[in-house]
Amino acid sequence: MKKNALPGFVVAAVVVFVASFMPWGSMRGSPSSPFTGGMFPGGNPFGGLQMTFTINAWSGHATLLGITVPNWVVVAAAAIAVIAVLGSTRAWNADPLINIALAIYGTLHLGLIVFILGSKGSLGIGSILTLICFLGLLFLSIKAAREPSSQGAEAVEA
């Protein structure tokens, strides 16, 4: 990987980390009581109460096909940045498909969150920034994978 691509990876990962503390969105709902089955006269005592729940990377999850995945996808962004840094210093040249797979996962996860919040709640700046950064990480990862290996070029020169 060329060193001039490295700042893009690091900046995107830092923005994803900062955006993880921002509101990703909010949803309105009614809390449910674990004490059902006639324990309270008239049913659920919280039935008429409406609350707004704010979601961020640390307080939410996405459930798809019965599988619940936490929103802390910032770990994937950090892994992409670490792999990029290690690759630029030649400490470890990972398969470029690792970064691409992590970026695809982050993009799909955030796309699902944005779809759910956009249709059933309201979007926050954190989810939009994180989605944009994961799209940028995906673009940078694909671009880095298409570059010819710099180790092979040095071996030919020597």
TASUL-V786465 format. One record per residue. N is the residue number from 0. PHI is phi in whole degrees, 0 to 359 (NA if undefined). D_LAST is the distance of its C-alpha to the last C-alpha in whole Angstrom. Layout:
n:N phi:PHI d_last:D_LAST
n:N phi:PHI d_last:D_LAST
This chain:
n:0 phi:NA d_last:19
n:1 phi:284 d_last:19
n:2 phi:291 d_last:21
n:3 phi:288 d_last:23
n:4 phi:275 d_last:25
n:5 phi:302 d_last:26
n:6 phi:301 d_last:29
n:7 phi:298 d_last:30
n:8 phi:297 d_last:30
n:9 phi:293 d_last:31
n:10 phi:297 d_last:34
n:11 phi:298 d_last:35
n:12 phi:294 d_last:35
n:13 phi:293 d_last:37
n:14 phi:295 d_last:40
n:15 phi:298 d_last:40
n:16 phi:298 d_last:41
n:17 phi:296 d_last:44
n:18 phi:292 d_last:45
n:19 phi:293 d_last:46
n:20 phi:267 d_last:49
n:21 phi:276 d_last:50
n:22 phi:294 d_last:53
n:23 phi:275 d_last:51
n:24 phi:160 d_last:55
n:25 phi:214 d_last:58
n:26 phi:224 d_last:61
n:27 phi:260 d_last:64
n:28 phi:194 d_last:66
n:29 phi:245 d_last:69
n:30 phi:292 d_last:68
n:31 phi:252 d_last:70
n:32 phi:260 d_last:72
n:33 phi:287 d_last:71
n:34 phi:262 d_last:75
n:35 phi:254 d_last:76
n:36 phi:86 d_last:79
n:37 phi:85 d_last:82
n:38 phi:291 d_last:81
n:39 phi:248 d_last:82
n:40 phi:294 d_last:85
n:41 phi:91 d_last:83
n:42 phi:96 d_last:80
n:43 phi:289 d_last:77
n:44 phi:292 d_last:78
n:45 phi:261 d_last:74
n:46 phi:305 d_last:75
n:47 phi:269 d_last:76
n:48 phi:279 d_last:73
n:49 phi:252 d_last:70
n:50 phi:232 d_last:67
n:51 phi:253 d_last:64
n:52 phi:255 d_last:61
n:53 phi:267 d_last:58
n:54 phi:246 d_last:55
n:55 phi:222 d_last:51
n:56 phi:294 d_last:48
n:57 phi:261 d_last:50
n:58 phi:239 d_last:53
n:59 phi:216 d_last:53
n:60 phi:204 d_last:51
n:61 phi:241 d_last:51
n:62 phi:243 d_last:53
n:63 phi:225 d_last:52
n:64 phi:56 d_last:53
n:65 phi:80 d_last:55
n:66 phi:255 d_last:51
n:67 phi:262 d_last:51
n:68 phi:239 d_last:48
n:69 phi:294 d_last:48
n:70 phi:282 d_last:47
n:71 phi:285 d_last:45
n:72 phi:289 d_last:42
n:73 phi:300 d_last:40
n:74 phi:297 d_last:39
n:75 phi:296 d_last:37
n:76 phi:294 d_last:36
n:77 phi:296 d_last:35
n:78 phi:297 d_last:33
n:79 phi:298 d_last:31
n:80 phi:294 d_last:30
n:81 phi:296 d_last:29
n:82 phi:297 d_last:27
n:83 phi:294 d_last:25
n:84 phi:296 d_last:25
n:85 phi:297 d_last:23
n:86 phi:292 d_last:21
n:87 phi:286 d_last:20
n:88 phi:267 d_last:19
n:89 phi:63 d_last:17
n:90 phi:287 d_last:20
n:91 phi:202 d_last:21
n:92 phi:258 d_last:20
n:93 phi:282 d_last:23
n:94 phi:298 d_last:24
n:95 phi:300 d_last:25
n:96 phi:293 d_last:28
n:97 phi:296 d_last:29
n:98 phi:297 d_last:30
n:99 phi:296 d_last:31
n:100 phi:296 d_last:34
n:101 phi:296 d_last:35
n:102 phi:291 d_last:35
n:103 phi:295 d_last:37
n:104 phi:302 d_last:39
n:105 phi:299 d_last:40
n:106 phi:295 d_last:41
n:107 phi:293 d_last:43
n:108 phi:299 d_last:45
n:109 phi:292 d_last:45
n:110 phi:299 d_last:46
n:111 phi:295 d_last:49
n:112 phi:298 d_last:50
n:113 phi:296 d_last:50
n:114 phi:296 d_last:52
n:115 phi:295 d_last:55
n:116 phi:293 d_last:55
n:117 phi:292 d_last:56
n:118 phi:265 d_last:58
n:119 phi:239 d_last:60
n:120 phi:203 d_last:60
n:121 phi:230 d_last:58
n:122 phi:277 d_last:54
n:123 phi:246 d_last:53
n:124 phi:294 d_last:50
n:125 phi:297 d_last:48
n:126 phi:291 d_last:48
n:127 phi:291 d_last:47
n:128 phi:298 d_last:44
n:129 phi:294 d_last:43
n:130 phi:297 d_last:43
n:131 phi:298 d_last:41
n:132 phi:293 d_last:38
n:133 phi:293 d_last:38
n:134 phi:296 d_last:38
n:135 phi:295 d_last:35
n:136 phi:296 d_last:33
n:137 phi:295 d_last:33
n:138 phi:299 d_last:32
n:139 phi:296 d_last:29
n:140 phi:293 d_last:28
n:141 phi:293 d_last:28
n:142 phi:297 d_last:26
n:143 phi:294 d_last:24
n:144 phi:290 d_last:24
n:145 phi:279 d_last:23
n:146 phi:291 d_last:20
n:147 phi:295 d_last:17
n:148 phi:296 d_last:15
n:149 phi:286 d_last:13
n:150 phi:292 d_last:11
n:151 phi:295 d_last:10
n:152 phi:293 d_last:9
n:153 phi:290 d_last:6
n:154 phi:294 d_last:5
n:155 phi:291 d_last:6
n:156 phi:292 d_last:4
n:157 phi:282 d_last:0
